[in-house]
Amino acid sequence: MKDLSKILVGVSVKKKINKIPKQINKIVFDSRKVEEGDVFFAVRGVNVDGHKFIDKAVEKGASSIICEALPENLKQQVHYIQVENSAKTLGQAASNFYGNPSHSLKLVGVTGTNGKTTTATLLYRLFSDLGYKVGLLSTVENKIGQKTIAATHTTPDAIRLNQLLALIREEGCDYVFMEVSSHAVHQERIAGLKFVGGIFTNITHDHIDYHKTFAAYIEAKKAFFDGLTNDAFALSNIDDKRGTVMLQNTKAKKYFYGLKKVADFKTKILDNSITGLHLDLGGTDFFTRLIGEFNAYNILTVYAVAKLLGVEELELLKTLSQLQTAEGRFECLTFTKENIIGIVDYAHTPDALEKVLKTIEQLKSKNTTVITVVGCGGDRDKAKRPLMAEIACDYSDQVILTSDNPRTEQPERIIQDMEKGIPIEAQRKVLSITNRKQGIKTACSLAKSGDIILVAGKGHEKYQEINGVKHHFDDKEILRKFLE
């Protein structure tokens, strides 16, 4: 049992009705999970307004209701609290409920369109290898020390997020590295959290289905940095055209990194091959098994964060050089028998796909054929579909358009949207195969010795979502089946 007044510390209250209960059971924003003595937060979501379920929450035993608009029928035995923003209040209350775990941890957030997962994962691995106890909250997985917990969202809801941070604190961890999605910022899931640092990777066309405009998407990312305190650091990619904009209004100490412009942290690519990158990193010769310019940015970001967190240079460079990429991020599978390289990557935005294909272009030999298998997710930003197909055609010798996660859309319709981006002169090299497994199989049958197959869009995912059902599906598994 918890004291409700302590849970609401720092919350701006507009109105209170009826006597406040001294003790409450738990905090809930899903009316289906309400039990006797719970506090129900009526949160306005994208598709559902929690205010519609206040009566149901009361029927199930909620002792307190926190809402933006008071219901018409007020129950005498229920305590009502009216607030300006229920979602923000939920974040603050969740932090208080779990004892403000982020205040006891060195919490670093990573935001941007691409590179969040790789950056957060590399930081987790680096600090773990340096001997620290570390937590990770990412798209792929959540880690509490060495324990793994499956991830369902890039950034969990406010209650689950604080619950995980409390478990990470109990484990005795020093650092936590977490992905901060634009959805999480906009929906106030990170309200009440204290960050020691924030990282901006880049921003490109994505999530317009949710944010409606690119300007709103940028503003959501920027809001994360606007909320940092003056004792935190804000690290931004100076080479991205919005890199300085992101830090315009932050109170945090500003730092920039980049390959091309003057920055606090810089690196230069000396060599980029299928075996890895040779860099000039802070004036030191540095080799990593990670491949491509985008990974040069990832390595530089991790190096900069470690320096800002006080890691000693020599130990940092030695440990950093041993790191491997996150699962499903430019993950190379070499099939020696066939002398074919398969690359699985999460690239699901036009910018990410272009970066991956440009990297492959730099690595391939003169006679190499590049075969790209790519799709687009259903119920998501439709504007990027023709762009994805156009980019695949621009940088590939053979393109297979297929399903990604169709969700509730017809896969054929998604592919038709993609086909609109195929240049007339490239139509001869494009195949449309709705079944993703069959698409990968076809790519394998077309490949000959020395060729490269890129399977893009799903990366680490082990499922394909069709009409609300997640079916087992693993791009790497399928590639191995047809090439080993």
N, C-alpha and C positions, 0 to 999 in steps of 0.2 A: 504493500500500500504506500502511496505517495501523498505528500501535502500539496494540494492544488495551488495554493498561493505561491509556493516555491517554484512550481513548474511554470508559472506565469510571470516570473521575474523578468523585467525588461520589456514586457509586452505592453503595447499602448492600447488601453481599453476605452471604448466609446461609451458603453452602457452595461450595467449589471442589473439583472432581474432575479429576485428570490435569493434566499440565503445560500452562500457558498458552502459546499460540503468540505469538511476538513480533510478527509482522506478519499483518494480515488484509486481505482484498480489499475487501469492503463489508459493510454491515449490511442485513439482509433480514427481513421478517416474513411474506412470502408464499413458501411452500416451492417453488412453481413457478418462482420467479426465482432460486433458489439456484444458485451456481456454486462452483467449487473455491476454497477459502480464505475463504469467507464466514462471517459470524456470523449464525446464525438465532435470532430472538427468537420464542419460543412464546407468543403473546398469546391470551388468552381473549376472543373476540369475542362479538357478540350471537348469531350463528347458528353460528359455527364456532370450535372450540377448537384453537389452534395446536399444543397439546401432542400432538394426534393425528398430526401431520405431522413429528414430530422424526425418526423413522426415515427418512422420505423425504428430509428435508433432509440427513441424514448420508450417505445413498446418493448424493446429488448432489454431495457434496464439502464440506459445511459443516465447518469446522475447530473451531468453537465453538458451543455451544448455550446460550442463556440462557432459563431457565424457572422457573416457580413450583414445579412438582412434577417431581422427577427421574424419568426413565424407568427401567423395570425392567432393561432390557438396556443396560448402559453399554459403549460401545466404547472400547477402550484408546487409540486414536489421536485421540479427540475430547475436547476440553476442555469440561466442563460447569460452568455457574455457576448456582446456585440463588438466586433473589431473591424478595422479598416480593410485588412487583408488576411483572410483565413489561412492561405497557403504559407505566407510569411510567418504568421503566428505559430502554425504547426511546426515549422522549422525551428523556431526559437524554443518552443515548448519541448520538442523532441530532444534538443540539445540539453535543456535543463533536466528533463526526465531521466536521462542517462548520465547525469553528473558532468555535463560539458566535457566529454572525452577529448575533443579536438584541442582544448586548452592545455592538456597534459602531453600532447604529442607535437612533433614537428611535422605539420601537415602541409604538403606541397601539392597544388592543383595544376593540372595541365589542360589547356583548352586550345581549340583550333579545329579546322576541318579535317586535316590529315596529320598523322604522326603522333596523335595522343597516346594510343595504345603502346606503340613502340617506345616512345619516350618514357612513359610511366613504368613499363616493364623493364626497360634497361636500367632505370634508376633503382627499381626494386632489386634487381639482380646485382647491380654494382654495390649497393650498400650492404646487401646480404653477404656478398663475397668479401667485403671489407670487415666483416665481423659484427655488424649491427643486427639487432632484431628489427624486422621491417614489415610493414603492412602494405598491401596493394589493393586498390579498388579500380578495376578496369573492365572493359568490354568483354575480354576473354575470360577472366577469372578474378576472384577475390582471394587474397592470401593473408593469413594471419600467421606471421612467422613462416613456418614451412607447411602449415595446414592450408589446404585448398578448399574454397567454397565456390560453387557454381555461381556465375554472374547471369542475371536476367536483363539488366539494363546497363548502359554505359555509366550512368550515375543512378544509384538506387533512390527510392523515395526517402523523405526526410526521416521517418521513423526507422526504417531498415538501415539507413546510412549511419545514424547515430548508434544504433544497436551494434553494427559492425565495428565502428570506431571504439565503442566501449569494450568489445571483445579483444580488439587489437591492443588497447591500453592494459587490459587484464593480463595479456600475454607478456607484458613488459617491453613492448616495442618502443623504439626510439623515434623512428620515422614512418610516415605514411605517404605514399605517392598515389594520387587518384586522378582519374580522368574527370573533367568537368564539362558536361555537354551543354550546348546552348539551351536545350529543353530544361535542364536542371536549374540553370540560372533564371530563366524566364518563369519557371514554376516555383521558384523560391525554395527548392529542395536543399540548397546549401545555406539558407538563412540560419544564423546562430552559430555557424562554424567559424573557427579562427584558423587562418592560414598563415604560415611563416613565409610562404612564397607562392607566386603564380607564374605560369609559363604560357606564352603565346607561340604556337607553331606556325600557323598560316591560316588564311581564310579564302575559300573558293566557293563556287556555286553548289549549295547543298541545303536540304531541309526547307526549301522555299514553300513546300506543301504545308509546313507548320507555321513558319514565320511570315508567310505571304510575300514579303519583299526582302531583297538582299540587304537593304538598309536596316531593317528590323533584325535580321540575322546578325549583322555586324554589331548592332547595339546590344544584343543579348550577350555576345562574347565580351564586349567592352565592359558591361555591367559587373562582370566578375572582378576585373581590375579596379573598377571604381569603388568596390567594396573592401579592398585590401586596406589594412591599417598602416600607419607610418613606421612601424617597426618590422614590416615585412619587406620582401624584395619582389620586384616585378621584372621579369626577363622576357624580352620580345625579339622576334625575328625582324631585324632591320631591313632585310632584303624583300620582305613582303610589303606591298604598297600600303597596307593598313597597319604595319608594324608600329609606327609612331602614334597613330590615331588611338590604338588600343590603350596606350599609357597616358593619354592626354590629361585625364582627370584623376589619376590614381594618387593616393597619398604615400604609396610605397616607394622605396628607393628604386630608381629606374636603371636597368642595364639592358644592353642590346648585344645580340650575337649575329654573325653572318659570314658569308663567303665572299660577297661582292662589294659591300660598302664598309666604310669606317665603322668599327664597332668595339665594344669593350672586350668581346671574345671573338676571335677569328680563327678560321682554318683555311687551308689551301689544298686542293686535290692534286697530288703529285702523280698518282697513277690509279686507274679504276679498271679492274679486271674481274673475271668470274671468280677469282680466288679471294678478292677483297679489295679494300681501299688502302692506299698509301697516302698519308696526310702529313702536312706541316701543321701540327696542332700546338698553338701557343709557342711556336718557335722550336718545337721538338719533332723529330721524325717519328711517325706513329703509324702502325699497321693494324688493321682490323679485318675480320672475316666478313663483316657486313659489306654489302655491295651497293653502288650507285650514289649519285649526288644527294638524293633525299636522305640517305643514311649518313652522309657526311654531316648534314644538318642535325640529324638525330644524335650522332656522337658528340658534336659540338655542344648541343643543348645540354646533354647529360654532363659533359665535362664542366660547363659553366655553372650548372646547379651545384655540382659537387664542390667546386671552388667557393661558391657563395656560402655553402654550408660548412666550409672550413676544412675540407679534406686535403691532406698533404699531397703535393704535386707528384712526386715519384711513385708513391703507392697508388695514387689515382690512375696514372697512365698505365702502370703495370696491370692493374686489375681490369681497367676499361678495355684493354687490348684483347682480353680473353672472352669478352661477352659475345653471345649469339643473339640473333634477332628474335622478336616475339613470334609466336606461332602464326602462320598464315600471312606474314608480312615479308614479301619477296623471298619466300621459302623455296630453295632450290632442291629438286630431287634429280639426282644424276642416275641415269639408267645405262650402266656400262656396257651391257650386252648389246643394246641397240644404239649406243652412243647418242642418246637423245637426252636433252635437259627439259625437265618439267618445272615450271615456276607457278606456285600458288600464291595469289595475293588478294588481299581484302579490297583492293581498289574498286570503289563503287561510286566514285564521282569522276566527272570528266578530267579534272586536274590530276587526280591520283592515277588514273589510267594512263594519261599522257606521260606522267613522270616515270611510271614503270616501263612503258614501251620505249621511251627515249633512252632509258638505262639499258634495256635489252639491245637497242640499236647500237649503242656504244660498245657493247660486249661481244656482239655476234661476229663471226668470221664472214669472209666474202661470199661463200656459197651456202650460208645458213638461211633456211626458210623459217620465218616466224609465223606461227599459227596461234591465233588468239580466240579463246572461247570466252564469251562474255554475255551477260544478261543484265536486266534492271529489275529492281524490286517492285512488286505491286503495291498499290495504295500509298505511293510515295511520289515525290516530285517528278511529274511527267515531262517537264521542260528539258531535263538532262538526257532523256532517252535518245533522241536523234544525235545529240552531241557525243554520247558514248560510242555509238555506231560509227560516226564520222571519224573520231579519233582512232578507233580500232582499225579502220580502213587505211588511214593515213600512215600508220606505222607497222602494218602487218602485211604479209604476203598472202595469207589466207585468214578469213574471219568466219567464225561460226557463232551466229546469234542464237541464244538459247534462253531457258528460264533461269531466274535467280530464285528469289522467294516470291512467287506470284501472289501469295496471301489470298485476298478475295477477288482478285482480278483474273480475267481469262488470259493465260500465258500468250496465246496467239495475238491478242490485242496489244499486249506490251511489246511483243516483237515487231508488230506492224508499226507501232510508234517509233521504234528504233530504226526500222528500215527507211523511214523518211529522211534520215541523215546520211544515207549511203550516197556518195557521189556517183554520177552516171558511169564514169569510167572505171569505178571500182566494183560495179555490180557483179561482174563475172567471178570475182574472188570471194563472194559472200554466200554462205549457206545458212538457212534458217531451220533449226532443228529444235522443236519445242521441248523434247525430253532431254534434260541436262546430262544424264548418264550417256545417252546415245550421242549427244553432242561431243562429249569428251572422248568417247570411243572412236568417233569419226576422226577427231583430231589426231588421235594415236595412230589410226590406220593410214592417215595421210602423211605422217611424219616419216622422214628417212634419216639415215645416219648424219649427225651433226646439226640437226634441226632443234628449234626451241619451241615448246608449247607453253603458252601462258593461259592459265585458267584463272580468270579474274572475277571478283565480286563477293565471294563468300569467305575466302581465307580460312580462318580458324573454325568457322561454324561447322557443326556436326549434324545439321538438320536442313531440311527444305520445308518451308511453311506453305501449305496449300489448304485454302479454305479453313483456316483456324487450327489445322492439325500439323504438328511438326513431325515429319517423317525422317528417319535416319538417312543422312547423306553427308559424305565426306569427300571433297574433291581429291585430296591426296590418296585416299583409299581407292577411288575409281582410277586415277592415273596409274597407280601401282598394279592394279588388276590387269590393265590392258597393255602395260609396257614391260612388266617383269616376266 
